[in-house]
Amino acid sequence: MMMEIAVPGMTEYLLIENAQHADRFAQLISHRIPFTDIEHAFDLTLTPGAAEKVVVTFD
């Protein structure tokens, strides 16, 4: 997470929920981009409607 705008304790709650329901949260990810293509990942995040959630991987 780069930034949080939420009520106190929300990050901890979401981390626990994510660990318990990883399959549900995985459906929110629209793109998995390798770090070697980081510019493409930024382009996706900066283009309205191009992606829901972008995850950069370090494989």
PyMOL commands that set and color helices and strands:
alter all, ss='L'
color gray80, all
select helices_A, chain A and resi 10-20+22-26+35-46
alter helices_A, ss='H'
color red, helices_A
select strands_A, chain A and resi 31-34+54-57
alter strands_A, ss='S'
color yellow, strands_A
deselect
rebuild
show_as cartoon
